[in-house]
Amino acid sequence: MMPSERNQKPATFIAEFLALESASGILLMGSAVLAMVCANTSLLPWYELLLTTPVEIRVGALEVAKPLLLWINDGLMAIFFFLVGLELKRELVEGELSDKRKIVLPGVGAIGGMAIPALIYLYFNWSDPVARQGWAIPAATDIAFALGVLTLLGNRVPTSMKIFLTSLAIFDDIGAIVIIALFYSSGLSLGALVFVGFCVIVLWLLNRRGVTSRSIYIMVGIIMWVATLKSGVHATLAGVVLAMFIPLRDHANPALSPLKDIEHDLHTLVAFFVLPVFAFANAGINLAGVSSEKLFHDVPSGIALGLIVGKQVGIFGLCALVIRLGWASLPTGMSWLSLYGTAALCGIGFTMSLFIGSLAFEETGVNLLFDERLGIIIGSLISGAMGFTVLKYSLAKTPPQQKRGV
């Protein structure tokens, strides 16, 4: 073998790995495993020190000072939700979701996926007024991890399934944010919310006037993100809102698309940096001290069963109902079994569940942090494994033309 050929082999391997559709999912899962190793070994002090490192930005009287973990969750994940919003808008305008009948299914599924898990949790914890505050914890879906598991299945996954899961998870997250605003946001800042509204008006005017400069949208988006952060509403919502105003077409040059250009530029950044960093920062849960008493406590039991059973029953049940009633149809390339597998995958709660849990119990004076995290990790792991197994089996049975969604 020539020296030049040997030198090219590592680069070729890396290029082929990055080209795999499942590469980002593999990296995401690897980051989560690494976080669990750090959180349950002698590396724990260093792991905690890293995530609690204070990071501060100050401009005059305006200050944003947070530990590194919150910069990742509120900042980097806003970029992820911005990308998701771009993809959703493109699909709404000219893709799968341009048919309004196709919006009904993920919308109804999201409602079922929030209501049934909450009811299951309340069934276990209704008699405890403190624990009852966590009713919304299993109502959330972690779109990052759910999509990460989905990408592990590679190119067998039809585009319609990705769109359905993304759409449902976005509706789910928006619903969770509304719940947070109504039930867990006692410290809302009216002034900051008014400023967020002003930014939305500016973005609307820019869009209506046909402005296609990406820099001005991003600048207004950053200002809106800071205002959203200060308002008490989860800052990642700013990414979705900004995406809705990015022009899909340049009327002066129809061959150009500002939205598609930004979407293309962000894909690699999100897949190979944002999501793995997010997984590493959030998946590290210390399992020391887990006992049968802790495992079967009403709080973790309610959360775990809400995520595992509630999501499957709520999403699949309501989706099946509206399909049978003729109000919607199965997405192209999906079967009833793959719909059920996708519903199971939505039981991965993680990010928003952890976030809601911290809000639900922080003012009660009772430390239920370990209990809620234990329920979240058990419910999410089982849901992810079930969803992956069902989808792997169902996609293997799907004809090739259906997998391509044509």
N, C-alpha and C positions, 0 to 999 in steps of 0.2 A: 504493500500500500504506500502510495506517495505521501510525503510529509504534508503537502497541501490538502490531500484528501482527509488525512487524520485531523488536521486543524479545522476542517469544515464540519466534521461529524458532531461535536458538541453544539455548534450553532444551529445545525440542521435539526438536531433533537429538540432544542429549545423552541425553534420556530414551529416545529410540528406540534409540540405540546401546547403552545399558545394558540395554535390554530384549532385545537379541539374545542368543540362547543361546550364540552363538559369541564374544560380546564378551570374556569372561574369557580364552578361548583366544587371541584376537588380542592382548590386552594382555600375556599371558604370553610369547608369542613375541616381541613387540616389546621386552619387558624383556630377554630373552635376547640379542637382536640388539644392543641398546644396551650390554649388558655386554661383548660381543665387540668393539664399537667402542672402548669405554673401555680394554680390555685390550691393544689393538693400535695405539693412537695415543699422542699426547703426553699424553693424559689418564691413562695408566697409573699414574703416581705418586700422583695424587689418588684414583684408584680403590682402590689398595692401602692408602693412608692411611685411607680411609673404613672399609674392611673390617677393618683391624687396630686400629681405635680401641678402647682398653680400656674395658669397661663392668663395673662392680663393684657388687654388692649385699652388704651385710654386716649381720648381726643377731647381735650378741655374737660368739661364736667361730665361728658359721656364716658362711662366705664363699662367694659364687659370683662368681668373677672370670674373665671370658672376653673375647676380642675380639668385636667386633660380629658378625662372620661366624658364630661359633658360637652366639651368642644367636639369630640368625636360624634356623640349622639345627636347633638343639636346642629353642628356645623357640617361635618362630612356627610351625615345622613340627609341633610337638606339637599346636597348635590345629587344623592341617589334618587330622592323623591322628585327632584327636578327632571332627571332623566326619565323616570317612570311617567311623569306628567307629560313630557314631550311625546313619548311613545303612545300614551293614551290619546292625546289630542290628534296625532296623526291617524290613529285607527278610527277615532270618532268622525274625522272629516272625510277620509278616503279609504278606510280599511274595513275590518270586520265589524266594527261598532258603528259604522255609518248607517247601518240598518237599525232603526230605533228598537225593533223587536229584539235585537241582540243585546241591548242594554238592560232589558227587563230581567234576564236570567241572572247575571252577576249582581244586580241591584237587589233582587228578591233574596238571592242566596246570602248576601251580606246581612240582610235583616234577620234571616233565620239563624245565621252563624253568630249573631250577637245576642239574640233573645234567648235561645234555648240554653246556651252555656251559662248565661246569667241566672236563669231559673234553676238550673241544676245546682249551682253554687249556693243560691239562697235556700234551697231545700236542705242542704247540710248545715247552714249557718244562720238560719232565721232566728233562732233563740238567743244568739249572742249578738248584742247590738254593736260591739266593737268589730267582730269578725264580719258582720253583715256589710260593713263599709267596703269590703273588697269584692262586691258583687260583679263589678265590671272587669275584673282581672282576666277571666277566661274568655271575655268577649272579643279580644283582639287577635289579629293574625300578623305574624312577623313576615312581611313580604320578602325581606332579604333572605332569610333562611329557607322559606318555602320555595322561592325561585332557585335558590342554591341547590336544594335537593332535586328539583325538577331538572336542572341542567346536568345532573349526574347521569340522567337517562340518555343524554346525547341527542343526536339528530333524529331519534325515533319519535320525539315529542312533536306533535303538530303545532303549527303556529297558533291555531285557534285555541289550543289548551293554554298556552302561555298568556295569550291575550285575556282569556276568561279568568285565569288565576290572578293576573295583574289587576284587571278591572275590579274583581271581587275584593281583592286585598285593599285596593285604594278606597273603595266604598266603605270597607270595614274600618280602615284607619281613620277616614274622615268621620265615620260614626263614633269611633273611640274618642277622637278629639272633641267632638260635640259633647260627648258624655263628660269628658274632663272639664270642658268649659262650664257645663251646667251643674255638675255635682262635685267636682274636685278643684275648682279654680276660685277659691274665695279671695285670692290675692290679685285678681285681675286689675290691670291698669287701664282705666277708661281713656286716658290721654294717649297711651301707646296704641290702643285699638283704633282710635280715631286716626292716628298717623298711618296705621296699616291701611285703613280705608282710603286715605288720601293717596297712598302709593298705588292701590288698586285702580283708582280713578285715573292716575297718570299713565299707568300701563294700558288701560283701556283706550285713552286718547291717543297714545303712541300707535297702538294697533289700528285704530280707526283711521288715522291719518296716513297709514301705509308706511310708517317708519320701519326700516329693515336693519338698521345698525344694531348689531348684537351688543356692542359695548354699552349703549345707553340702557338697554333692557337689563343687562347684568348689573349695572350701577344702581338702578332703581330697585332691582331685586335684592341686592345686598342691604340697602337701606331698609327695605321692607322686612328682611330677615332679622335685622337688629331690633326693629320696632316690635316684631312678633315675639322675639325672645324676651323683650322687656314687658310685653303685655301679659305674660303668664300663660299664653296659649302655646302649645308645642310648636317649636320653631320650624320643624320639618314641613309643616303645612305651607310655609312660604314658598318652598320649592315647587309644589304642585300648582299653587296659584300663579306663580311667575310663568310656568310652562304654558298655561292656558292662553297667555297673551303673546307668545312668540309667534310671528307670522309663519304660516306654512308656505306661502308663496310670495315671491317678489314680483309685484305687478309690473315693474319697469323691465324685469328680465324673467319671464316665466320659467326659464331653464334653471334658475336658482331657487333654493329653498333654505331660508335661514334656520328653520326648525330642524330640517334633516341634517344640515351641516353641523349644528351644535350637537345633535343626537349622535352623529357619527364620531365627533371629537371626544365625547364624554364616555363612550362605551368602554374603551380600554381602561381609562382612569377608574371608572366605577367597578368594573369586573375584577381588576387585578390590584387595586389599592384600597378604594373606599370600603368595599364589602369585607375583604379579609381583615382590615384594621378594625372595623366595627365588630366583627365576630371575635377577634382576639380580646377586645376590650370588654365585651359583654358576656361572654360564655364562661368566664372563669368563676365558678361557684364552688366554694369550699364545702366538701361533703363530710367533714369531720363531725362526729357526734350524731350521725343519722341513726335513729333507733326505730323499732316498730311503732312505738308510741308517737314519735314525730311523723312517721310515714303515714299513719292512719288517722292523724288529727283531722278535724273537720275542715280546716282551711286548706291544707294541701290536697285532701281528698276531693273537696269541692272544685278546686282549680283543675286538678288532673282529670277528673271525670268530665268537667265542663269542656275542657279542650279535646279530650279523646272522644267522648260520646256526644256531647252537645254540638260540637262543630259538624260532625258527620250527620247527625239527625237533622239539625237545623238547616244546613246548606243543601244536603242531598234531598231531604224531605220536601222543602219548599220549592226547590228547583224542579223536582219531579212533579209536584202539584201543578205548577204553572205550565209545564210542558204538556201534561195530560189535559189541562183545561184549554190548550191551544193558544195561550198567551205568548209563548216563546217556543223555541225549538232547540234541540241539542246543537251545540256548535259543530261546524264542519270538521270531520275527522275525529270526533269524540263519540265514545260509546257510553252506555249506562254505567259500565264498570269503571271506565276512566273518569267519568263524572264523580263516581263515589270515591275513587282514589284521590282526586283533586280535593274533594271535601275533607277527606282525612288529612291531607297535607296542610290544610288551613288550620289544623289544630296545633300547629307550631306557633306558640304565642310569643315567647321570648321578649323582644324589645319593648313593644307597647305594653305587654303584660307586666314586665318588670317596672316600667315607668308608672303605670296606673297603680301597681301595688305600693310603690313608694309614696304616692300621693294619698292613697286610701288610708294608710296606717301611720303616716308621719305625725299627725296631730292627735292621735288617740292616746299616746302615752304608754301603749302596750307594744312590746317588740315582737312583731309577727313577721319580720323581714325574712328570717330563715324559713319559716313555714311556707310563706307564699313563694319563695324562690324554689323550694323543694318541689312544690306542686307544679310550678311552671316547667322546671327541667324534666320532671318525670312525664308530664302530659305532652310536652313538646317532643321528647325523644320517641315516645311510643307512637305519637301521631305521625312523626316523620318517617319512622320505620314502616308503619302500616301503609301510609300513602305511597312510599317508594315501592314496596312489595306489590301492592295492588296495581299500580301504574306499570311496573315492569312486566307483570303478567298480561295486563290488558293491551299494552302496546305491542307485545309480541304476537297477539292474536289479531291485530288490526291490519287490514290489507294495505299494501304500500301506497296506493293512490289516496287512501283516506289519511294516512300519516302526513302526506304532503299538503293535505287540505285543499285538494282540487276536485 
